Amino acid sequence: MTYARVLHVALMGCAFAASGLAAVGQAANAAKIDKLYVFGDSYSDQGEGYLDSDGPTAVVYFAQRLGLRIAPSNTEDPKYRSLNFAVSGAQTGSGTGNKTQDALIGYGMKNQVQDFVDQVRSSGIDFSPKTTLFFIAGGLNDSRLADGVTVANEEDEIRSLYKVGARRFAVALLPEKIPGFGKQGVRLNAALAKIPDDLKGELKDADIYVSRWGLFFDEVLTNPAKYGLTNTTDACAGRALKNEPVTPCAAPGTYFYYHSAHPSTATHKAVGEMLYAEALEKAAK
């Protein structure tokens, strides 16, 4: 191939790359999210209650990909920040929680949402409805709740958020293949997927989409090598919270689980990337 031909091919490649980057940029603009508020349990908690991993959870990586800095909701000066209200052990309903070795466990999602509502009403939180996403990811700890209660709880939480100005929501499906938690996904996902239709007549200007959040964990578990993981069965370390041995395995970044039934930050990062791609896909429709 002549030098001129090589140069032509290279320039064409650059043109296609630039075109692809422009398309991604357009999608990112269309998906404009300048704040993220999260409500959930240990699969999202980044330190509000107990960090059940060796680093950031998926929603934190998602926020970072959006160009946002997200902090636990008990951070100082929360008014202009993206906030994560999720607390390990939370059910979707009410629960005042309890302290275990100074960590808050089981603070319910209804309580989390009420905290947000109270702060909005006291001017402690400020957000733009058009550019703020509310991420609802609960149900993993609802094994003892009757059928229908989880969905009713999440719909009530969306209504409460809507009343103080929220308009954009993501309702997360749950994992179905993780031992100990997968049964909740199998039981609840079909009903969770109907929440947008359940509420569309009532909350007419709300934009609610179903996130495949939990199924993204299943994807990583099913195809670990694709994400640089080699161990999908063992925990890398025990929990200090339960007085278990805390010395981590030699290569945490290759483990799906860091604690028992709780993903490593490497797994969470892969899921965070998928959440970001999902948001761009939703914006492009």
N, C-alpha and C positions, 0 to 999 in steps of 0.2 A: 504494500500500500504506500502511495506517495505521501510526502510530508503534507502537501496541500489537502489530500484526502483525510489524513489523520487529524489535521487541524479542523477540517469541516465537521468530522464526527465528534470531536471534542466540544466544539462550539454548540453543535446540536444537543449534546448531552447536557451542557450547561443551561441551554435554553429550556429543555424539559425540566431540569431540576429547579430552575427559577420559577417556572410555571407551577410546579408542584408546591413550592414554598409559598407562592402567592395564594394558591387555593387553600392551603392550611391557614395562612394568615387571615383570609376572608372568613373561614369557618370560625376561627378564634374570635374575630370581631363580632360575628353573628351570635356567638355563644356568650357574648359579653357578660361576665360574672365578676363583679368587683367585691363581693362579700359572700361568704359561705358560713352557714350556721348548721351544726350537726347535732342530732339527738340520737342516742343509742346506748350500746352496752360495751362490753370489753373488746369487741372487734373494732370499735372506733375510739374508745377512751385513749387519750394521749397524756393523761396525768391528772385529770380532774378527780378521779377516784384511784384506780390502780392500773398502771401500764402493764398489761399482761403480754408483753412481748419484749424484744431486745432493742426496740427503736420505734420510729413513727409507724402509725397505723395507716391503712389505705386512704382514708379521707384526708390525712395530712399530706400524703404524697399527691393526692388529687388537687388539693389546695395549692401546693407548690407548683404544679404544672399549670395552674391557672394564673400563676404569678402572685399568689396571695400568701400572707403570713397568717397562720391560724394558731390560736392559743387556747388552752383550757379556759373555760368560762369564768373561773375564779381568779384570773389574772388581774393585775392592777390596770386601771384605765382601759376598760374594755370597749368604750363607746365607739371607736372607729376601727375596730379590729374584726376580722373573722374569728368566730368563737366555736369551740367544741364543748358541748354540754354533756356528752356521753360519759356514763359512769359504769364501770365494770359491775356485772351482776344485775343490771337493771332489767326489770320487766317493762312491758309497754304501758302498764297502768301506773297507779300511784304506789309510792313506797318511800318512806323517810330514810331508809338505808341504815347502816350501822358501821361503826368504826372497827376495823381489824388491823391491829398494829399501825394505827394512825392513818390507815387508808380507808376512804369511804367506799362502801360496797352496797349495791342494791338500791341506789337512789333512782326512783322510777322515772320513766320518760314523761309522764304527766307532770311530775314535779319539775323536771328539767324545762319543759315547755312553759310552765307557770313562772319559773324564774326568769325566762326570757321575756315573757309578757310583762311581768312586773318591772323589769328594767327598762323596757320600751316606754311604759306609762310614766316612769319616773325620769324619763329623758336620759337614762344611763346608757341606752343603746340607740344608735341612729343608722338607718339604712335606706336605700332606694329600692322600692318594690320591683322595679323593672330589671334591676341588675343584681339582685340578691337571690341566691339559691338556698333553700331549706332542705337539708338532707335527712330523711327519716329512715333509720336502719335499726329496727328492733324485732323481737320475737324469739330470739334464740333461747331466752330464759322463761318462755311462756308455756312450758310443758304441762303445768298444772292448771292452766286456764282453759275453760271450756271453748269449744269451737265457736268462732264468731267474735270472741272477746278481743283478740289481738287486733283484728281489722277495725272493730268499733273504737278501740282505744286510739289507734293511729288516725282514724278519721276525725275523732274529737280533737286530737292534737292539731291536725291541719286546720280545723275550724277555728281553734283558739288563735293560731298564728295568723290566719286570714283576717281575723277581727282587728289585729293591730297592724295590718298593712301588708303581710306576706302575700305574694302572688305566684312565686315560682317554687315548685316542690319536686323533689325526687323521692319516690317511695321504693325502698330497696327490697328486692327478693332475697331470700335466705339461701345459704348453701344447702345442698341436698346430699352431699357425699362425705361430709366430715363426721366421723364417729362421735356420738354424743350430742351433736347438734343437727345433723342432717335430717333426722326424723321431723324436726320442726319445719324445715323447709318443705319436705314432702307433704306435710299436713297443711301448711299455711300458704304456700306460694300461689296457688290458683286463686285464692280469695284476695291475697294482697295485690295481685295483678289487676283486680277489678276496681280498686280504689279510685282511679281516675274517672271511670265511668259512673261509679256510685255518686261521685261528688260534682260531676260536670253540670248537672242541672241546678244544683244548689249554689255552687261557687262559680258563677258564670264566667268571670274574667280570670279565673285561676288557670295556670299552666302547670299541670301535674303529669310527670312521666314516670314510668316504671323503670327503675335501674336494675341491671343484672348483677349488681354488687356481689351477692352471695354466690351466684353461678360463676362469677369470675374466680372465686376461690376454688370452686370445683374444677374449673378449667386448669388452674395451676396444679392442683392435686392429680389430675388425670394425665397431664403432659408435663411432668416436672423438668425433664431434660431441656425442654424449650426455654425454661426460665432459669437454667443453671442450678437446679436442685437435684440432689441424688437420694436424699433420705425423706421418705414420706410417711414413716410410721413412728419414729421415736421422737421424744421431746429432747431438745438440746440441753435444757437446764431445768432445775426445779424452781419452785417459788419460795422466796424469802417469807412471803405472806403466810405460807403454810409450814414454815420451818423445814423446808426441804433443802437438800444440797443444791447450792446455787452456782457451783463452778460449771461454766458452759462447756459444751463440746468443742472440739478443736476447730470446726469450720461451721459456725452458725449460718453463714450465708448459703450453705448447701442444704439446709434443713427446711422442710415445709413448716414444721412446728418448732416453736421455741420453748413454750411451756406446753403441758399436756392439753391437747385439743385447741390450742391457741397458736395461730400462725406466727412465724418469724417475721421480722421486718423485711426480709428479702421477699417473702411471699406477699406481704402487704404492698411493697413497692410495685410488684408486677400487677397487682389488682388496681393500685392507684393509676397506673398507666392506662389500664383498660377503662377505668372510670373517665379519664380525660378523653380518650378516643370516643367513648359513648356520648359524652357531652357535645363533642364536635359533630358527631353523627346526628344527634337530635336537633342541633341548630341548623344543620344543612337541609333538613326536611321542610 
